[in-house]
Amino acid sequence: MTTDAQILTALRAADAGGVSGAELSQRFGISRAAIWARIEELRMLGYDISASPHLGYRLVSAPDLLHADDLTARLGKTKVVGRDLRVFQETTSTNDVIEKLARDGVKEGVVVFAETQTKGRGRLGRKWASPARNGLWFSVLLRPDLRPQEATRLTVAAATALARAIRRVARVTPQIKWPNDILIGGKKVVGILTEMSAELDRVRHVILGIGVDVNLNAGDFPAELRKLATSLKIESGAAVDRAELAAVILRELDADYARVIGGRFAAVADEWEAQCLTLGRNVTVDLGGRRIQGYAESLDEDGTLLIRTQHGRLERIIGGDVTLEK
Ligand code: BT5
């Protein structure tokens, strides 16, 4: 952990109480002057840190920005997800950044956030709007011991973790649309892009790319999306603390990743099913060239959607665009 992350962790742990420069200096083995210099740097970034002879340093408020050290401090200890956290002001796509890190052999769990993306993408080369400073646009590198056909489990786990985090922090009720959307009131608020590199029978790595529309106002969406998309702020009526939400999401992702690789996917799938819009409905799946109509019956142990067609056949769906029939 960097010194800034350690200082922010100590300030957050002290809560309203404050912590003295002497204590910080002793704990981290650097001079009080060096602590003061770090505090000044944090103040320049917008952290309101008060200092008093009695109470010591106290974190009054944090700015609305993503700062790797602060995210680390808020996140605390996790098993895998977020062990290494990086924030870019701008990038093409956070999935691209992670792809490079993956090729360089970086350990699983690294998370890359960008305040904005110039080439944010969805599936099949679709665009993902990523306006600056009002969403969470990030990707996670995972190296699970799974077969390629089991990788959909990770999308299911990510959706479950995200739904839990959103409920907790924004106090709204999200619904999951198979395989990769989270909606509120029928409008999309989260998209997940799972990209995989695999050998025939083994996953090399998986990149989970996640876009959450947090504090966008209607006017921040491109015109063509206004009817289809929404944000947590629009739905809950109040701005959401992005850094806090980011930390909760990463903690929940870490927990659900542990469930998937620990052989407890069934529990994740149960939780997913309870919030799922797709199951128990008549749906049309567009597979790009082929369309399947039928009743969305269940999810199998790989995260595959099982659809019963009019002819009674069970179709296994691993991708595609699902339209829910009225
Ligand atoms: C997705 O694709 O929903 C996956 C989106 C993943 C975005 C994240 S952001 C961080 C990481 N880096 C990336 O470059 N991508 C990931 P798909 O199911 O294909 O849906 C794409 C469609 O969603 C578009 O064609 C639009 O209709 C709609 N869309 C675009 N931007 C949106 C936004 N900000 N909010 C809601 N819907 C949006």
Boltz pocket constraint, residues with backbone or C-beta under 6 A from the ligand:
constraints:
  - pocket:
      binder: B
      contacts: [[A, 92], [A, 93], [A, 94], [A, 95], [A, 117], [A, 119], [A, 120], [A, 121], [A, 122], [A, 123], [A, 124], [A, 126], [A, 127], [A, 128], [A, 129], [A, 130], [A, 136], [A, 137], [A, 138], [A, 139], [A, 180], [A, 181], [A, 188], [A, 189], [A, 190], [A, 191], [A, 192], [A, 193], [A, 209], [A, 210], [A, 211], [A, 212], [A, 213], [A, 225], [A, 228], [A, 229], [A, 230]]
      max_distance: 6.0
